[in-house]
Amino acid sequence: MASLTVENYVKSIYQICAGQQGAPALTGQLAAALNVLPGTVTSMLKTLSESNLAVYLPYEGVSLTAAGNVLALRVLRRHRLIELFLVRTLDLSWDEVHEEAEHMEHAVSDWLVDRIDQQLGYPPFDPHGDPIPRADGTLPAAETRSLAECAAGERFRLVRVSDQSSEFLRYLTASGLSLGAEGVVVANRSEASVVSIQVGSEVMSLAHEAAARLQVEAGPA
């Protein structure tokens, strides 16, 4: 079995690469994501390369091998199903489950995760809208784009939040921006880095940086 540290590294590499269209993850990005020193990352990446879980090229970055990709998806499957289980069965809010799942994802067996999946009805997405890898390693398809890319007049439905920090999720909840929220873009002012939206009767302005962390699909006309 892979160690907790190995699982955390391959998961972070997968997520960083996925967020930048497959480009290799850089040492500094991993150090920030895992809250460790760059030197520690470099040492671990060499270990992952020797274990055939990753391909690491100094000064160029790291990407996962086929074996590393399989392991990363297994860890993500555990994490996202645990998050949904905590929301549905213990009534935890979406800003409470990420840290709990971080601890639990390394302790549960794949057998138990499969039973959780069955009990929940084989859900395709977790409480933050992230796709839950299936038992065979495939991912449900989702056509989305960031709210920051939407033009004035476009209607949208919020389907995924890429920033799962408790502070940001609580801000969204207070603003009425939970998953499934529908609205319209009032204005997208790139010169001011602000996106104004209307959800229900409420009009609010989001910084482009915040809007970029919200993935949406076309809303009803």
N, C-alpha and C positions, 0 to 999 in steps of 0.2 A: 504494500500500500504506500502511496505517496505521503510524505510528511505534510503537516499543516503548512509549513513554510513553502514547500514546493507548490502545493495547491494554491496558496495565495498569489504566488508569482505567476503561475500560468494563467490564472483567472485575470489578473491585472494586465498581463501582456495581451491577452485576447481582447479585453475591453478597450484598451488603448488603440490597438490596431484596428478594431472594428469601428472606432470612432473617427478614424482618419483614413477611411477607405482602403485599409489593408497595409498602409505604410508601416515600416518597422517602428516599434516602440523604442524611445530613447532612454538612456540610463537616467537622465534627470527626471523624465516623466514617471518612471517607475519609483524612483526615490521619493518623489512627492506623493505618489499614490499610496505607497506603503509606509511612508513616514520613517524612512531609514536613510543612512548615509550613502552617497553614490558609490563609495568604495565597497560597501556591503553588497550593493546591487551587482557590481562588476564580478565579484567573487561568486555570487549565486548564479549569474548568467553562465559562467564557465561550467558550473556544476550541471545546469540544465542542458547545456550543449553536450557534455560528456554522457548524459543520460538519454540523449536523443529525443529530448522534449522541446528543444528550441535550437534555432540557428542564430548565433551571436557573432556579429562582426564589429570589432572595436571602431568607434567613431561613426558607425553607420546605424547601429541599433540591433534589435532582436525581433524575431518572428517565431511563431510556433511551428513545429513539425506536425505531421499528421497525428502522431501519438500525443503530442502536447495539446493539440486542438481537441482531441477526444477527451482528455483529462479536464481541460478547461470547461467544456460543455457539461461534463458530469458535475463539476463543482457548481456551475451556474444553475443547473437543474435543481440541485439540492437547495441552494440558496433561495431561489425564486419560489419554489414550492413551499418551503418553510415559511417564507414571508406571507404567502397567501393563506396558508394554514393558520397562522397566528391571527390574521385579520378576520378570517371567517369563523374560527372556532373560539377564540379568546377575545374577540372584539377589540383587538388592538388597532390603533390608528396607523395610517401609512407612514407617519413620521416616527413611529416607535419600533417598527419591525426590522429595519435594516441592520442595526447593531446586534440585535438578538440573533438574527439569521447568520451574521458573520461568525458568531461563536458556535452555533449549532450545526452549521454546514459540514464541519469536520468530524462531528461525532455520530452522525446518523449513517446507517448502512444504505446501500442502493436498494435493498429489499424493502426497507421501511419507506424510503422515498417513493418507490413504486406504489406502495399501499396508500400513501398520502395522495398521490396523483389520482389513483382510482377513487378514493373517498371524495375527492373534490370534483370528480367528474371530468378528469383530463382537461384542465383549463389551459388555454393557449397563452395567457398573459398573467403577469404577477400584479400586485396592487399598484405598481408604478407604471404599468403598461409595457414592461420589458417582456419580450417573448420567452416563454419557458421551453427549453430544449426538451424534445420528446425522448423517450427511452432509447430510441434508435439513433439519437444524436442529431436529428434534423430539427429545424426551427420553423415555426409557423410564419408565413409570409405576412408582411405588413408594409403598405405603401404610405409613407408619411414624409413630412418635411417640417422644418422648424417654423415656428410662428414668426420669427424674424424675417423669413423669406416671403411672407404673405403680403399682398398689395392691398391698398385701401378698397373696401367693398367686398372683399372675399369673406365668405362664411366658413367657419371652422368648427371642428369638434376636437377637444383635447384628448389625446389617446396615450401619451407617454411623457414621462418626466425623466430627463437624463441626470439631473442633479438630485440625489436622494439624501442630501444632508437634512437633518431634522429642522434646522432653522429655515431653509428654503421651503420645505414642504409645509411647515406651519404658516409661512407667509402666504403660500398659495391657498391654503385652507381658509385663512382669514379673508382672502380676496375673492373667495367663491370659485376658485379655479381647481376643482377636483376633476378626476378623470371622468370623461363624458360631458363635461361642461361645453355648451355650445354658445358661439358668439359670432361677432362680425368685426373685422378690422376697420376701425374708423379712419386711421391714418398711420402711415409708416414713414416717419421722417428720418431718413438716413443721416441727414446733416446734423440732426440733434441726437441721433442714436436712441430714438424713442419710438415705441410702437403703442398706439392708443387703440384700445379694444372696447367693445360693449358686450357684456354678458348679462342677459336679462335687462333690467333697467339701469344697471350699474355701468358707468364708463370709467375706465382706469387706464393709466399709462405705465408701461413697462420699459425698463432699459433694454436696449438691444441684447445686451449680455444675458439678461434673464429670459427674454423671449426666445433666444437661441437654444435654451435648455428645455423648451417645451415643443414636443412633437405633435403635430396635428394632422388630421385628414379633412377632406372637404365636408362641410356641414350641410344640412338640408337647405334647399333654396327657400 
